[in-house]
Amino acid sequence: MPTKASPTNQHVFVFAHPDDEFACLEQIRRSVAMNHQVICVYLTDGAYGGQAIEPRIDESRRALAKQGVATESIYFLGASAAIPDGELPMRMRTAYDLLSDLISRQEQVTACFVPAWEGGHQDHDASHAILMAIHRNTRMRALVWQFPLYNGEGLRGPFFHVMRPLQSNGPVTSLSVPLRDRLRDLRTCMGYPSQWRTWIGLLPFVAFKLIFRGTYALQIASEEALERRPHEGKLLFERRSKITWEQIRQNYLALLEEG
């Protein structure tokens, strides 16, 4: 894990949607406590199914403020570029350009955090691929960490695992959370009223994870992982949408070729 450093060091957290931050709240707190500048970036507008954008943005701003993240360090690039929730795989070039420009303007990025390459949501995997393309093309020295949100490994239909890292993504670093912060994180997860339908399915699993296990997971991201499907069988987003892993893979390769 990154160690305590000077105030000029920066940690960049890349999210697909407002509320994705729920899966790495402990690391955000630790980065703030280590006196790093925490920069949070969202690559879609979060407006799935015609939802209003502003409520989701406000909810994430509040959630991040509770962890000590400054408002001026939060960037909703997907909203400014009108990248729809669910369609990031088709807009990877736009998101790549925006995120690459933002990162290039930072003084000293020492670590990045991004949703895991796990086949759960197409926007999560696209976010991962975009950051890894930037990492390779710009020869970033920052270490990239991935955090699991949800995936359908070994399951069928609509069923999924929550915050469960894939073994194929390598060794797991577990972040233990004090009980007080577990309860605080649970309250944060209840602070997304605009997403109540999603959280009806997520909250019981997140609550169990926080209360009884009290850990968040991180794994080091690798370029080699993007050469293969996250896991065997049909991925969760392939069951839910017409988007395939091959599409994301080909768009990732195009980013590497075009630079």
C-alpha positions as CSV (number, residue, x, y, z in Angstrom):
1,M,0.0,0.0,0.0
2,P,1.1,3.6,-0.6
3,T,2.9,5.1,2.4
4,K,2.8,8.5,4.0
5,A,4.2,11.1,1.7
6,S,4.4,14.8,1.0
7,P,1.3,17.0,0.6
8,T,2.1,17.4,-3.1
9,N,1.5,13.7,-3.8
10,Q,-1.9,12.9,-5.4
11,H,-4.1,9.8,-5.4
12,V,-6.6,9.6,-8.3
13,F,-9.8,7.7,-7.9
14,V,-11.5,6.9,-11.2
15,F,-15.2,5.9,-11.1
16,A,-17.7,5.1,-13.8
17,H,-20.8,6.4,-11.9
18,P,-21.7,8.6,-9.0
19,D,-22.0,6.2,-6.0
20,D,-19.2,3.8,-7.1
21,E,-17.1,5.4,-4.4
22,F,-19.0,3.2,-1.9
23,A,-16.6,0.3,-2.7
24,C,-13.4,2.1,-1.6
25,L,-14.4,4.5,1.2
26,E,-11.7,3.2,3.5
27,Q,-8.9,3.8,1.0
28,I,-10.2,7.3,0.3
29,R,-10.0,8.0,4.1
30,R,-6.6,6.6,4.3
31,S,-5.4,8.7,1.4
32,V,-6.7,11.8,3.0
33,A,-5.2,10.9,6.4
34,M,-1.8,10.3,4.7
35,N,-2.0,13.9,3.5
36,H,-2.3,13.1,-0.2
37,Q,-4.5,15.2,-2.4
38,V,-7.4,13.0,-3.3
39,I,-8.8,13.5,-6.8
40,C,-12.1,11.8,-7.7
41,V,-13.2,11.5,-11.4
42,Y,-16.5,10.2,-12.8
43,L,-16.6,9.0,-16.4
44,T,-20.3,8.8,-17.1
45,D,-23.2,11.2,-16.4
46,G,-25.0,8.6,-14.2
47,A,-28.3,9.4,-15.9
48,Y,-29.4,5.9,-16.6
49,G,-32.9,5.6,-18.0
50,G,-33.5,9.3,-18.2
51,Q,-32.6,10.0,-14.6
52,A,-31.7,13.6,-13.6
53,I,-27.9,14.1,-13.3
54,E,-27.7,16.6,-10.5
55,P,-29.2,14.4,-7.7
56,R,-26.5,11.7,-8.3
57,I,-23.8,14.3,-8.4
58,D,-24.9,15.9,-5.2
59,E,-25.1,12.6,-3.4
60,S,-21.5,11.7,-4.4
61,R,-20.3,15.1,-3.4
62,R,-21.8,14.7,0.1
63,A,-20.4,11.1,0.4
64,L,-16.9,12.3,-0.5
65,A,-17.1,15.4,1.7
66,K,-17.7,13.0,4.7
67,Q,-14.3,11.4,3.9
68,G,-12.5,14.7,3.7
69,V,-12.4,15.2,-0.1
70,A,-12.4,18.8,-1.3
71,T,-15.1,19.8,-3.7
72,E,-12.7,21.3,-6.1
73,S,-10.9,17.9,-6.4
74,I,-14.1,16.2,-7.7
75,Y,-14.5,16.0,-11.5
76,F,-17.7,14.9,-13.3
77,L,-16.1,14.5,-16.7
78,G,-18.9,12.2,-17.9
79,A,-21.5,14.7,-17.2
80,S,-19.7,17.5,-18.9
81,A,-19.1,15.4,-22.0
82,A,-22.7,13.8,-21.9
83,I,-21.4,10.3,-21.7
84,P,-24.5,8.3,-20.8
85,D,-24.6,5.8,-18.0
86,G,-24.2,2.3,-19.6
87,E,-22.6,3.6,-22.8
88,L,-19.0,4.2,-21.7
89,P,-17.7,1.2,-23.8
90,M,-18.9,3.2,-26.9
91,R,-17.4,6.5,-25.7
92,M,-14.0,5.3,-24.5
93,R,-12.0,7.6,-26.8
94,T,-13.8,10.7,-25.4
95,A,-13.3,9.6,-21.8
96,Y,-9.7,8.6,-22.5
97,D,-8.9,12.1,-23.8
98,L,-10.6,13.9,-20.9
99,L,-9.0,11.7,-18.2
100,S,-5.6,11.7,-19.8
101,D,-5.7,15.5,-20.0
102,L,-6.7,15.8,-16.3
103,I,-4.0,13.4,-15.1
104,S,-1.4,15.1,-17.2
105,R,-2.1,18.4,-15.5
106,Q,-1.4,17.0,-12.0
107,E,2.0,17.5,-10.5
108,Q,2.7,14.1,-8.9
109,V,0.3,11.2,-9.1
110,T,1.6,8.4,-7.0
111,A,-1.3,6.0,-7.1
112,C,-4.6,5.5,-9.0
113,F,-7.6,3.5,-8.0
114,V,-10.2,2.1,-10.5
115,P,-13.1,-0.4,-10.6
116,A,-11.8,-4.0,-11.0
117,W,-11.6,-5.8,-14.3
118,E,-14.4,-8.2,-13.2
119,G,-17.2,-8.3,-15.8
120,G,-19.8,-6.9,-13.5
121,H,-20.9,-3.7,-15.2
122,Q,-19.7,-2.6,-18.7
123,D,-18.9,0.9,-17.5
124,H,-16.7,-0.4,-14.7
125,D,-14.7,-2.6,-17.0
126,A,-14.5,0.3,-19.6
127,S,-13.2,2.6,-16.9
128,H,-10.5,0.1,-16.0
129,A,-9.5,-0.3,-19.6
130,I,-9.3,3.5,-20.1
131,L,-7.1,4.1,-17.1
132,M,-4.8,1.1,-18.0
133,A,-4.5,2.5,-21.6
134,I,-3.4,5.9,-20.2
135,H,-1.0,4.2,-17.8
136,R,0.6,2.3,-20.7
137,N,0.6,5.1,-23.3
138,T,1.9,7.8,-21.0
139,R,4.3,5.5,-19.1
140,M,2.8,6.6,-15.8
141,R,4.9,5.6,-12.8
142,A,1.9,5.6,-10.5
143,L,0.8,2.2,-9.3
144,V,-2.8,1.3,-10.3
145,W,-5.0,-0.5,-7.7
146,Q,-8.4,-2.0,-8.5
147,F,-11.3,-2.4,-6.2
148,P,-14.2,-4.9,-6.7
149,L,-17.8,-3.7,-6.9
150,Y,-19.8,-6.7,-8.2
151,N,-19.4,-9.6,-10.6
152,G,-21.3,-12.8,-11.6
153,E,-18.5,-15.3,-11.5
154,G,-19.9,-18.8,-11.2
155,L,-23.5,-17.6,-11.1
156,R,-26.3,-17.4,-13.6
157,G,-29.0,-15.0,-14.6
158,P,-29.2,-11.8,-12.6
159,F,-27.3,-13.0,-9.5
160,F,-24.0,-11.5,-8.5
161,H,-21.3,-11.2,-5.8
162,V,-20.8,-7.9,-4.1
163,M,-17.3,-6.5,-3.3
164,R,-15.8,-10.0,-3.9
165,P,-12.4,-9.9,-5.6
166,L,-11.7,-12.3,-8.4
167,Q,-8.8,-14.7,-7.6
168,S,-7.6,-14.3,-11.3
169,N,-6.8,-10.6,-10.5
170,G,-4.0,-11.6,-8.1
171,P,-3.2,-11.3,-4.4
172,V,-5.7,-9.3,-2.3
173,T,-4.8,-6.5,0.1
174,S,-7.5,-6.3,2.7
175,L,-8.2,-3.0,4.4
176,S,-9.6,-3.5,7.9
177,V,-12.2,-1.0,8.9
178,P,-12.9,0.1,12.6
179,L,-16.4,-0.6,13.7
180,R,-17.3,3.1,14.0
181,D,-16.3,3.6,10.3
182,R,-18.1,0.5,9.2
183,L,-21.3,2.0,10.6
184,R,-20.5,5.3,9.1
185,D,-20.0,3.7,5.7
186,L,-23.3,1.9,6.0
187,R,-25.0,5.3,6.6
188,T,-23.2,6.6,3.6
189,C,-24.5,3.8,1.5
190,M,-28.0,4.8,2.6
191,G,-27.4,8.3,1.3
192,Y,-28.1,7.6,-2.4
193,P,-31.9,8.1,-2.6
194,S,-31.8,8.7,-6.3
195,Q,-30.6,5.1,-6.7
196,W,-33.0,3.3,-4.3
197,R,-33.8,0.6,-6.8
198,T,-30.1,-0.3,-7.2
199,W,-29.5,-0.2,-3.5
200,I,-32.4,-2.5,-2.7
201,G,-30.3,-5.2,-4.3
202,L,-26.9,-4.0,-3.1
203,L,-27.4,-2.9,0.5
204,P,-28.0,-6.2,2.2
205,F,-24.8,-7.6,0.8
206,V,-22.8,-4.4,1.5
207,A,-24.2,-4.3,5.0
208,F,-23.1,-8.0,5.7
209,K,-19.7,-7.3,4.3
210,L,-19.2,-4.2,6.4
211,I,-20.7,-5.4,9.7
212,F,-19.4,-9.0,9.8
213,R,-16.2,-8.9,7.8
214,G,-15.2,-5.2,8.1
215,T,-12.8,-5.2,5.2
216,Y,-12.4,-3.6,1.8
217,A,-10.3,-5.3,-0.9
218,L,-7.7,-4.0,-3.3
219,Q,-5.6,-5.7,-5.9
220,I,-2.8,-4.4,-8.2
221,A,-4.1,-3.9,-11.7
222,S,-2.0,-5.4,-14.6
223,E,-2.0,-4.9,-18.4
224,E,-1.8,-8.7,-18.8
225,A,-5.2,-9.2,-17.3
226,L,-6.9,-7.2,-20.1
227,E,-5.7,-9.9,-22.6
228,R,-8.3,-12.3,-21.2
229,R,-11.9,-12.3,-20.1
230,P,-12.3,-11.5,-16.3
231,H,-13.7,-15.0,-15.7
232,E,-15.0,-18.0,-17.4
233,G,-18.6,-18.1,-18.6
234,K,-20.9,-15.3,-19.6
235,L,-20.1,-12.0,-17.8
236,L,-22.8,-10.3,-15.8
237,F,-23.0,-7.3,-18.2
238,E,-23.3,-9.6,-21.1
239,R,-26.3,-11.2,-19.5
240,R,-27.9,-7.8,-18.9
241,S,-27.0,-5.9,-22.1
242,K,-26.0,-6.3,-25.7
243,I,-22.4,-5.1,-24.9
244,T,-19.7,-7.8,-25.0
245,W,-16.3,-8.2,-23.5
246,E,-14.9,-8.3,-27.1
247,Q,-16.2,-4.8,-27.7
248,I,-14.5,-3.4,-24.7
249,R,-11.3,-5.3,-25.5
250,Q,-11.2,-4.0,-29.1
251,N,-11.8,-0.4,-28.0
252,Y,-9.0,-0.8,-25.5
253,L,-6.6,-2.0,-28.2
254,A,-7.6,0.9,-30.4
255,L,-6.7,3.3,-27.6
256,L,-3.3,1.7,-27.3
257,E,-2.8,1.9,-31.1
258,E,-3.9,5.5,-31.5
259,G,-2.2,6.7,-28.3
